[in-house]
Amino acid sequence: MTTFQTGRMFLSHNFDISEDIFPQLSREEFTQVFTEGLSAYTQIKCRQLNHPHWIVEIVFSSDYFSPSEIGSLCSKVLLEKRISQTTTDSYLPDILILGGVKTTPALNDSTDTLQTGEWGVDVVETESAEKFLVAIEWEEKTANKTINDVFKIEKRKG
């Protein structure tokens, strides 16, 4: 029997758009985007979390996917969901997938708590990726990090 290395990441949702422009997804809808969108990949499993910040857990075979590849798939399925909700001339948000590996001790050992060595990923929908990244000081916060510590996936409109 073959055993695979397992990676684990938690997704949160940062909705930085006026709801007059685009509807915010509920926790259930957000989970459904990834559960359905990633269902074609047998090496990826998703579930909704019971946590105030983290919404979705993604468990994946790290023999098949790197964390940034999972992030790229997440940006793709979220973009597909948003495209399905629009007409051809409708507004689409910029999407950022900002991942970082947890290096500090976990607060507890609950399965719904991010553990040391696992990936916390902020899924961001914003009107301007550039402005959002400047506002959170992404470059400064990640300047001394490597691709083993953080990743950034961008899907910009236009």
C-alpha positions as CSV (number, residue, x, y, z in Angstrom):
1,M,0.0,0.0,0.0
2,T,1.3,3.4,-0.9
3,T,1.3,6.2,1.6
4,F,1.3,9.9,0.7
5,Q,2.5,12.9,2.4
6,T,-0.3,15.1,3.5
7,G,-0.5,18.9,3.5
8,R,-3.1,20.9,5.3
9,M,-4.3,24.5,4.9
10,F,-7.1,26.6,6.3
11,L,-8.8,29.3,4.3
12,S,-10.3,32.6,5.5
13,H,-12.2,35.1,3.4
14,N,-11.4,38.8,3.3
15,F,-14.2,40.5,1.3
16,D,-12.9,44.0,0.5
17,I,-15.7,45.0,-1.9
18,S,-18.9,46.9,-1.4
19,E,-21.9,44.5,-1.4
20,D,-23.6,46.9,-3.7
21,I,-21.1,45.9,-6.3
22,F,-20.7,42.2,-5.6
23,P,-22.4,39.8,-3.1
24,Q,-20.4,38.5,-0.2
25,L,-20.4,34.7,0.1
26,S,-21.8,33.1,3.3
27,R,-19.5,30.6,5.1
28,E,-21.6,27.8,3.6
29,E,-21.3,29.3,0.0
30,F,-17.6,29.9,0.5
31,T,-17.1,26.3,1.5
32,Q,-19.2,25.1,-1.4
33,V,-17.0,27.0,-3.9
34,F,-14.0,24.9,-2.9
35,T,-15.7,21.6,-2.1
36,E,-17.3,21.6,-5.5
37,G,-14.6,23.3,-7.4
38,L,-11.8,21.0,-6.2
39,S,-13.9,17.8,-6.2
40,A,-12.4,16.6,-9.5
41,Y,-9.0,16.1,-7.6
42,T,-9.0,12.8,-5.7
43,Q,-5.9,14.0,-3.8
44,I,-7.8,17.0,-2.3
45,K,-10.5,17.0,0.4
46,C,-12.4,20.0,1.8
47,R,-14.6,20.6,4.8
48,Q,-16.1,23.5,6.6
49,L,-14.5,24.5,9.9
50,N,-16.1,25.6,13.1
51,H,-13.8,28.5,13.8
52,P,-14.3,32.2,14.0
53,H,-11.6,33.1,11.5
54,W,-10.9,30.0,9.4
55,I,-13.7,28.7,7.2
56,V,-12.4,25.9,5.0
57,E,-9.9,23.1,5.6
58,I,-8.1,21.7,2.6
59,V,-6.2,18.5,3.0
60,F,-4.1,17.5,0.0
61,S,-1.4,15.1,-1.1
62,S,1.9,17.0,-1.0
63,D,3.3,14.3,-3.3
64,Y,1.0,15.7,-6.0
65,F,0.6,19.4,-5.1
66,S,2.7,22.2,-3.5
67,P,0.9,24.7,-1.2
68,S,1.1,27.4,-3.9
69,E,-0.4,25.0,-6.5
70,I,-3.4,24.5,-4.2
71,G,-3.5,28.3,-3.8
72,S,-3.6,28.6,-7.6
73,L,-6.4,26.1,-7.9
74,C,-8.3,28.0,-5.2
75,S,-8.0,31.3,-7.1
76,K,-9.2,29.5,-10.3
77,V,-12.3,28.0,-8.7
78,L,-13.2,31.3,-6.9
79,L,-12.8,33.2,-10.2
80,E,-15.0,30.6,-12.0
81,K,-17.7,31.0,-9.3
82,R,-17.6,34.8,-9.6
83,I,-17.7,34.6,-13.4
84,S,-20.8,32.4,-13.2
85,Q,-22.5,35.1,-11.1
86,T,-22.0,37.8,-13.7
87,T,-23.0,39.0,-17.1
88,T,-20.4,39.6,-19.8
89,D,-20.0,43.3,-18.9
90,S,-20.1,42.8,-15.1
91,Y,-17.5,43.8,-12.6
92,L,-15.1,41.1,-11.4
93,P,-13.0,41.6,-8.3
94,D,-9.2,41.2,-8.0
95,I,-8.5,37.9,-6.2
96,L,-5.5,37.4,-3.9
97,I,-4.6,34.1,-2.3
98,L,-2.1,34.9,0.4
99,G,-0.5,31.9,2.2
100,G,1.8,31.6,5.1
101,V,3.0,28.6,7.1
102,K,2.3,28.7,10.8
103,T,5.6,28.8,12.7
104,T,4.3,29.6,16.2
105,P,2.7,27.1,18.6
106,A,-1.0,26.3,18.1
107,L,-3.4,27.7,20.7
108,N,-4.8,24.2,21.2
109,D,-4.9,20.8,19.5
110,S,-8.5,21.0,18.1
111,T,-8.8,19.8,14.5
112,D,-10.4,23.2,13.7
113,T,-7.3,25.1,14.9
114,L,-4.3,25.8,12.6
115,Q,-1.3,23.8,13.8
116,T,2.4,24.5,13.5
117,G,3.7,23.6,10.0
118,E,0.2,24.0,8.4
119,W,-0.8,26.8,6.0
120,G,-3.1,29.7,6.8
121,V,-4.4,31.3,3.6
122,D,-6.3,34.5,3.3
123,V,-8.6,34.5,0.2
124,V,-9.1,38.1,-0.7
125,E,-11.6,39.7,-3.0
126,T,-10.9,43.4,-3.5
127,E,-11.4,46.2,-5.9
128,S,-7.6,46.8,-6.1
129,A,-5.1,44.1,-5.3
130,E,-2.3,46.6,-5.4
131,K,-4.0,48.9,-2.9
132,F,-4.8,46.0,-0.6
133,L,-1.3,44.6,-0.6
134,V,0.1,48.1,0.2
135,A,-2.5,48.5,3.0
136,I,-1.5,45.3,4.7
137,E,2.2,45.9,4.1
138,W,2.6,42.6,2.3
139,E,6.1,43.3,0.9
140,E,7.5,44.4,4.2
141,K,5.9,41.5,6.1
142,T,7.2,38.9,3.6
143,A,10.6,40.4,2.7
144,N,12.6,37.9,4.8
145,K,10.4,34.9,3.9
146,T,11.1,32.1,1.4
147,I,8.8,30.2,-1.0
148,N,8.7,27.6,1.8
149,D,7.2,30.1,4.1
150,V,4.7,32.2,2.1
151,F,3.1,32.4,-1.3
152,K,1.0,35.0,-3.2
153,I,-1.4,34.2,-6.1
154,E,-3.0,37.1,-7.9
155,K,-5.9,37.1,-10.4
156,R,-6.4,40.7,-11.5
157,K,-9.3,41.9,-13.6
158,G,-8.6,43.4,-17.0
